[in-house]
Amino acid sequence: MSTKRIPLVVVAGPTASGKTSLAVELCKRFNGEVISADSMQVYATLQVGTARPTEEETAGIPHHVMGFLPPDASYSVALYAEVAHAAIREVHGRGKLPVVCGGTGLYIQAVVDNLQYEDQPGDRTVRDELNKRIAAEGGEALLQELAAVDPQTAARLHPNDHGRIVRALEIYRTTGRTITQQNEDSRRTPSPYIPCGIRLDFRDRAVLYDRIDRRVELMLKNGLESEARWLRNQPNTDTVRQAIGYKEWEPYFAGEASLSEVTAAIRQGTRRYAKRQLSWFRHQDWMTTVYVDDGDVFAAAAKLITDWEGAQSV
């Protein structure tokens, strides 16, 4: 079996930064296909709130690991990595360039670093108990509880990251080992990839915020309210309903908030999420920054890939 590493392009950055359009153009130029790295775009029936690209936006470029799960299905970084690795091998095997594109940093890290995860189906009883507690006590309380046993994982989570806080505590409760301990053990197998990381960023944060505001307006126009109302009535979708773009509708559906208040909450929640994404990606030393507000993003990214390909052929 060949041990030659697979060339892999990664296009990462905050929400609304233009990752999809850039990845599509790069795939056209370098004969590639996209492997999605978005924790919400895996769900088949959730198009609007997850900003899953339309057929027009994908422009004929195949997109993998996207839109294949019902919203009540359990999912994890480990399951994502398994599916993504298979998709990358398949794309590469057909002579195409795999282009991982997304904003979920943990998913990208799991693939690029080839993290090995233990088989952890989880414990529904423990998870249900933790979900009830986080709904009653809030994310900050359980995040502090997590910090007492796994400060490294707690430090990179936000109190609103209910799903990940619950999952981290569930893993510790059921295995007696923290996610940090498991991640350290998981790095024993070398990565099968030669990555070229492109990190989209902004010199002027206001430019990103304006793009976020326009995306939220487009989501509302495209039926976000109807999608959120539909999701609300689906069983076993508590985790998905905590995502930005869906959870903000609960006060509105209860008659406790106006549409303008919901819109403002989604905008604010998305901005905060984008700030966390920017912070995470800036700590990835293997990535090179391309500033969206500098101008021709495609030209800058294409040059990085051309130089990277040239370095491999030396």
DOZA-416520 format. One line per 8 residues: number of its first residue (from 1); for each residue x, y, z of N, C-alpha, C. Coordinates in pm, whole numbers. Each point is the difference from the previous one (the first is absolute). Example, Ala and Ser with C-alpha at 12.3 -4.5 7.8 and 13.67 -1.06 7.14 Angstrom:
! DOZA-416520
1 = 1319/-569/780/-89/119/0/90/120/0  -35/105/-72/82/119/6/-77/109/73
//
This chain:
! DOZA-416520
1 = 84/-119/0/-84/119/0/89/125/0  -35/97/-87/81/121/-12/-13/88/124  114/58/39/-1/90/115/14/144/-45  -9/24/-131/11/136/-52/-115/85/50  34/117/49/-103/87/58/-84/68/-108  -123/29/35/-97/58/-94/3/152/10  14/71/-112/-9/145/2/-142/43/39  -10/98/88/-130/42/51/-2/151/19
9 = -93/67/-68/-18/144/18/-110/22/103  20/95/90/-100/35/101/-33/148/-13  -128/30/-18/-48/138/-2/-84/19/126  49/81/93/-65/17/129/-21/148/30  -87/26/95/-25/139/38/-136/14/67  -33/121/40/-126/23/71/-121/-8/-93  -116/-11/60/-123/-1/-77/-14/128/-81  -54/-12/-120/-26/113/-91/127/61/-58
17 = 111/-72/5/125/55/-53/22/-32/-147  -87/-83/-58/14/-33/-142/75/-128/-26  3/-91/97/74/-126/-14/-50/-84/-118  -132/-14/-8/-57/-87/-102/33/49/-140  -22/129/-26/25/52/-134/148/-11/-37  89/23/98/143/-15/-27/34/-145/-29  -50/-91/82/30/-142/-20/-48/-48/-137  -118/45/-40/-54/-40/-132/91/50/-111
25 = 43/125/7/88/55/-104/135/-70/-1  51/-35/118/127/-71/6/-14/-141/-59  -114/-63/24/-24/-133/-57/-5/6/-153  -59/105/-53/-3/17/-145/142/16/-55  81/76/71/136/30/-47/94/-119/17  -15/-74/110/96/-106/31/-59/-141/-9  -115/-14/-65/-61/-131/-21/-30/-69/133  -75/70/85/-28/-53/132/-147/-26/28
33 = -26/-58/117/-135/-20/51/1/38/148  -115/45/49/-9/53/137/-41/-109/99  67/-2/112/-41/-81/116/-39/99/109  -125/4/35/-49/98/97/52/-29/140  31/109/73/41/-11/141/-88/95/80  -129/-27/-3/-98/82/71/-90/-92/82  -6/24/130/-71/-91/89/-151/3/-18  -55/103/-66/-144/8/-18/-45/-36/-141
41 = 89/16/-97/-40/-26/-138/-9/-148/-33  25/-86/99/-15/-144/-21/-148/-40/-2  -89/89/47/-141/-37/13/-76/27/-130  -72/-103/-45/-63/4/-132/-115/99/-9  -79/13/104/-122/78/-9/17/145/46  120/39/35/24/134/51/90/77/-99  -63/70/-90/73/69/-106/29/145/36  -100/70/53/10/145/16/86/38/120
49 = -36/-51/118/69/39/122/144/-46/7  34/-105/-75/137/-50/-2/83/65/-110  -65/83/-84/67/65/-114/62/-104/-93  -67/-115/-13/52/-101/-91/-9/53/-143  110/-8/-76/0/60/-133/-104/-63/-93  -59/85/-82/-99/-45/-96/69/-61/-122  -81/-61/-87/54/-57/-124/68/108/-83  -59/119/0/60/111/-75/135/38/58
57 = 11/1/134/125/40/65/110/-104/-16  -35/-128/-6/102/-104/-19/50/-5/-144  -79/57/-92/43/18/-140/52/-128/-65  -63/-111/33/39/-126/-63/117/-71/65  61/62/100/112/-64/71/-57/-95/106  35/-128/-2/-52/-93/101/39/43/141  -97/-8/91/23/30/142/-32/-125/81  96/-44/79/-15/-123/78/-19/31/149
65 = -51/-100/75/-24/9/144/-94/118/29  -109/4/-71/-94/110/13/-142/-51/-30  -95/39/88/-140/-29/-25/-36/-148/-4  54/-80/91/-26/-143/-4/-61/-56/129  -21/84/102/-52/-49/127/-134/64/35  -94/-75/58/-121/61/55/34/78/126  -77/103/37/37/85/113/-5/-69/136  -60/-119/8/-4/-71/128/115/-101/14
73 = 88/-5/-99/111/-96/4/111/53/90  61/-90/77/114/40/83/122/11/-89  87/94/32/118/24/-82/113/44/90  122/-15/-48/116/33/82/119/31/-90  105/54/60/123/26/-73/56/-131/-55  -7/-106/80/54/-129/-43/-72/-52/-124  -132/10/-1/-77/-46/-116/31/87/-121  12/131/23/34/88/-111/134/-40/-61
81 = 101/-18/85/134/-33/-49/-1/-128/-83  -76/-99/46/-8/-127/-73/-55/21/-141  -111/76/-9/-63/25/-131/89/87/-87  60/104/61/84/92/-77/124/-69/-56  66/-83/82/118/-73/-48/-36/-85/-121  -114/-68/7/-43/-85/-111/-26/83/-126  -63/117/18/-29/86/-114/128/54/-63  95/39/84/129/52/-51/72/-108/-80
89 = 4/-121/52/67/-109/-72/-69/-27/-134  -132/6/1/-75/-28/-123/25/108/-105  -2/126/42/24/112/-92/142/-9/-56  96/-22/88/140/-11/-43/19/-120/-93  -69/-108/28/12/-120/-82/-48/19/-142  -85/98/-22/-48/31/-135/85/107/-68  113/32/63/90/97/-61/-40/145/22  -89/25/96/-45/135/32/71/51/125
97 = 0/134/16/59/61/119/-106/15/107  16/-63/117/-97/19/110/16/139/61  -111/73/11/1/133/59/-97/2/118  55/-6/121/-84/6/120/-40/146/22  -129/23/19/-49/137/13/-101/8/113  25/91/96/-96/15/109/53/86/112  -86/16/99/36/85/113/1/-70/134  -20/-132/1/3/-75/125/142/-48/27
105 = 71/76/82/142/-24/22/33/-140/50  -82/-54/89/27/-132/55/-8/-108/-108  -90/18/-93/-13/-96/-110/125/3/-88  45/121/-31/119/14/-83/122/-58/69  15/30/129/113/-54/75/-3/-151/4  -119/-58/19/-13/-145/9/49/-67/-128  -28/63/-114/41/-58/-128/148/24/-27  43/125/7/137/35/-38/102/-66/94
113 = -30/-3/130/92/-61/97/-22/-150/14  -100/-52/-71/-29/-144/3/-21/-50/142  -83/73/75/-27/-39/138/-75/-132/3  40/-86/91/-62/-131/14/-93/0/121  -125/-31/-24/-99/6/107/-40/-140/43  -21/-12/130/-49/-126/53/-147/-17/-37  -43/-124/-6/-140/-29/-31/-86/38/121  -72/112/-13/-78/52/112/-144/28/-43
121 = -86/-101/6/-139/22/-40/-74/95/90  51/20/123/-65/93/92/-101/-68/90  -49/76/93/-98/-50/96/-118/94/-2  -111/-46/-55/-117/86/-17/-54/51/134  5/-84/102/-50/41/132/82/115/56  132/-13/-8/88/107/48/-20/126/-82  -11/-15/-133/-18/116/-87/-131/72/28  -106/-77/17/-130/63/30/4/77/131
129 = 66/-58/99/13/69/130/77/131/-16  110/-5/-74/82/120/-20/-75/105/-84  -76/-44/-99/-79/94/-81/-105/71/85  -63/-74/91/-100/62/89/67/100/93  118/-35/49/72/91/90/44/126/-71  51/-15/-123/50/118/-69/-115/91/-40  -118/-58/-24/-118/82/-30/-45/77/123  13/-63/117/-46/63/124/104/93/61
137 = 128/-41/-4/106/74/69/79/94/-91  -5/-28/-131/76/82/-94/136/-59/-32  57/45/-113/127/-54/-45/116/34/89  -3/117/63/113/43/83/21/-94/117  -109/-45/61/11/-89/116/66/-132/-36  -43/-60/-112/58/-129/-39/139/17/-59  27/117/-58/135/25/-51/99/7/115  -41/59/112/85/5/118/23/-141/56
145 = -103/-82/-6/13/-139/44/100/-74/-89  -7/26/-130/95/-62/-92/141/50/26  14/129/28/132/59/24/71/-65/119  -77/-50/94/60/-63/118/69/-131/-34  -45/-68/-107/60/-129/-36/79/6/-130  -38/94/-88/66/9/-131/14/148/-38  92/72/65/12/144/-24/37/35/-144  76/-86/-68/40/30/-138/-121/1/-94
153 = -86/-99/12/-119/-3/-85/-94/114/37  -18/24/128/-89/108/45/46/135/-51  131/20/-9/55/130/-40/-34/35/-144  -24/-99/-86/-29/30/-139/-150/-8/-32  -81/-17/102/-145/-2/-21/-64/126/55  -111/38/-61/-79/115/43/-119/-52/80  -52/76/96/-117/-47/75/-120/-36/-87  -6/56/-122/-111/-33/-90/22/-129/-77
161 = 121/-58/9/28/-127/-69/-57/-117/79  -131/0/18/-64/-100/86/31/-143/-42  -9/-26/-130/22/-136/-47/138/-53/33  103/84/-20/136/-45/24/31/-9/149  -59/90/79/19/-8/145/-59/-130/53  -121/-29/-44/-68/-123/43/79/-122/-44  48/2/-125/74/-115/-51/130/-22/78  70/108/34/125/-12/74/-23/-59/139
169 = -106/46/65/-32/-54/133/-49/-144/-10  -76/-30/-105/-49/-136/-20/117/-96/-18  98/39/-80/116/-86/-23/75/-23/131  19/105/78/71/-15/127/-78/-89/96  -131/21/6/-83/-79/92/0/-148/-39  -1/-30/-128/-16/-139/-45/131/-75/-17  112/75/-19/129/-68/-22/101/25/110  -22/108/79/97/35/102/122/72/-55
177 = -2/31/-130/110/70/-65/-54/123/-72  80/106/-3/-46/124/-62/28/0/-150  -65/93/-70/25/15/-143/146/37/-24  57/84/86/140/39/-15/91/-121/9  -24/-87/96/81/-122/13/-13/-87/-124  -122/-13/-50/-24/-83/-118/65/60/-124  -4/134/-12/63/66/-114/151/-21/0  59/6/118/145/-22/9/36/-141/-46
185 = -80/-96/40/24/-138/-42/-25/-19/-150  -92/82/-54/-44/-20/-138/101/45/-104  105/72/42/96/56/-96/115/-96/-31  -15/-124/36/111/-95/-17/18/-41/-146  -105/7/-82/8/-41/-139/28/121/-88  106/-3/-79/33/116/-85/-112/33/-98  -8/127/-39/-101/43/-95/30/-56/-139  -102/-44/-73/23/-50/-136/-2/111/-105
193 = -3/128/46/-19/110/-92/119/98/-4  13/67/-113/87/116/-14/-94/119/-17  -26/75/107/-103/103/-7/51/136/-47  -86/68/-72/20/141/-34/-117/75/62  25/70/109/-108/65/74/-17/147/-39  -120/36/-40/-33/138/-35/-100/51/102  39/101/75/-81/54/108/-54/137/-43  -132/10/-16/-60/128/-36/-17/86/126
201 = 38/126/-11/-7/91/113/-35/140/-51  -16/93/93/-38/137/-34/86/98/78  54/97/-69/72/106/69/-98/91/74  -116/21/-62/-104/84/58/-117/-90/40  -19/-19/131/-105/-89/48/-139/46/-45  -17/130/-22/-129/53/-43/-43/-57/-135  97/-30/-86/-32/-58/-131/-64/-137/19  57/-81/89/-57/-131/29/-139/14/60
209 = -16/91/95/-130/16/64/-107/42/-99  36/83/-95/-96/39/-103/-41/-120/-85  95/-85/-31/-31/-121/-77/-91/-93/79  23/-9/131/-86/-82/86/-142/54/1  -13/131/16/-134/61/2/-75/-27/-129  70/9/-113/-65/-25/-129/-37/-146/-15  82/-90/54/-34/-142/-7/-125/-30/84  -9/59/118/-118/-21/84/-125/49/-70
217 = 6/115/-63/-114/53/-75/-41/-96/-112  98/-56/-68/-29/-94/-109/-65/-127/54  48/-47/116/-59/-119/61/-147/24/34  -29/117/54/-139/32/34/-85/2/-126  52/58/-104/-72/7/-127/-24/-139/-58  95/-91/22/-8/-134/-58/-78/-100/85  -58/45/112/-87/-88/77/57/-57/127  88/73/67/60/-50/124/-105/-23/107
225 = -98/90/10/-104/-17/103/-74/-132/-18  -38/-31/-122/-73/-125/-26/85/-122/32  128/7/-33/88/-112/28/18/-20/150  15/112/74/15/-8/145/-128/-54/64  -114/40/-52/-128/-48/54/-17/-149/-25  41/-45/-119/-6/-143/-32/91/-80/93  123/49/18/98/-71/84/-50/-10/144  -65/104/46/-50/5/137/-96/-116/30
233 = -68/-48/-102/-100/-105/19/53/-140/-27  131/-11/-26/59/-131/-26/56/-59/130  -28/-128/29/50/-62/123/150/-25/-5  61/-2/117/142/-35/16/94/92/-78  -34/129/-5/85/94/-73/50/112/92  10/-28/129/42/102/96/135/61/-35  95/-85/-41/134/50/-31/-2/95/-118  -67/-38/-107/-5/84/-120/-74/131/28
241 = -104/-7/83/-79/121/28/78/103/81  114/-41/57/85/95/74/94/77/-92  -2/-32/-129/91/68/-93/-46/144/-24  97/86/-29/-31/139/-34/-87/3/-125  -105/82/6/-92/8/-111/-130/-74/26  4/-92/98/-120/-74/38/-44/32/143  95/-2/94/-37/18/140/-58/138/28  38/100/-80/-47/137/24/-149/17/-27
249 = -63/-99/-65/-142/12/-34/-93/-38/115  52/-69/101/-88/-49/106/-81/112/68  60/112/39/-80/108/61/-106/55/-97  32/2/-127/-94/49/-101/-120/-94/-12  28/-131/-7/-108/-97/-9/-87/-1/126  60/39/113/-73/5/127/-72/134/19  12/89/-98/-65/131/9/70/96/93  130/-25/27/74/83/95/102/91/-66
257 = 12/-7/-133/97/84/-71/-53/33/-138  44/113/-54/-41/43/-133/95/-56/-105  -40/9/-125/85/-47/-109/131/79/-6  -8/128/26/122/82/-2/95/-41/112  -55/-41/115/85/-46/111/67/-134/-34  -75/-86/-68/57/-128/-43/114/25/-98  -25/89/-96/102/31/-101/126/54/67  -17/91/94/115/58/71/76/-107/77
265 = -73/-94/62/64/-106/77/81/-94/-91  -55/-31/-117/72/-87/-94/126/70/-49  -12/128/-32/117/76/-44/109/0/108  -41/28/123/97/8/110/63/-136/27  -82/-104/2/53/-134/24/96/-44/-109  -30/36/-125/87/-35/-111/132/76/7  -6/127/39/123/79/14/91/-59/108  -59/-39/110/79/-60/108/63/-131/-45
273 = -76/-78/-73/51/-127/-52/116/26/-96  -15/100/-87/105/34/-95/129/42/72  -14/73/109/118/40/78/72/-122/56  -75/-99/47/62/-121/52/69/-79/-112  -64/-2/-117/62/-68/-114/132/68/-38  -2/133/-9/122/74/-34/111/-30/99  -34/-1/127/99/-26/104/59/-140/-15  -84/-98/-27/46/-139/-12/94/-14/-119
281 = -41/49/-115/80/-18/-122/132/78/6  2/112/71/125/76/10/108/-75/76  -38/-101/75/96/-79/75/49/-122/-78  -47/-15/-124/43/-113/-82/119/44/-85  121/-31/47/122/49/-63/21/-54/-141  -62/-110/-34/19/-59/-132/-84/69/-107  -87/93/40/-83/73/-94/63/134/-38  -30/49/-119/45/131/-46/-122/90/-16
289 = 11/122/51/-114/92/-2/-15/69/-135  -124/4/-46/-39/82/-115/-108/95/49  26/129/-11/-96/99/50/-104/32/-108  -124/-26/36/-110/17/-95/-12/145/-46  21/94/93/-18/141/-35/123/62/-66  99/-84/-36/115/50/-75/-26/4/-150  -102/-74/-45/-27/3/-143/-21/-137/-61  87/-39/-94/-18/-122/-78/36/-124/82
297 = -98/-53/69/22/-116/87/41/-122/-82  -67/-20/-113/30/-117/-83/145/1/-47  48/115/-47/138/8/-49/100/-33/110  -24/53/120/90/-26/112/0/-148/38  -120/-59/6/-11/-141/38/59/-90/-108  -26/32/-126/52/-81/-110/152/1/-2  60/114/32/147/7/5/54/-89/111  -68/0/115/44/-86/111/0/-147/-43
305 = -106/-40/-71/-10/-140/-43/105/-31/-106  19/92/-94/101/-21/-104/139/-15/61  33/86/95/130/-8/67/12/-131/79  -106/-38/65/-2/-125/79/18/-121/-90  -69/0/-115/17/-111/-94/143/-3/-54  56/119/-25/137/5/-49/100/-54/100  -24/30/128/90/-48/105/-3/-153/9  -115/-61/-27/-10/-145/7/74/-70/-114
313 = 12/70/-113/62/-62/-116/151/12/-1  55/79/95/146/19/5/69/-129/45
//
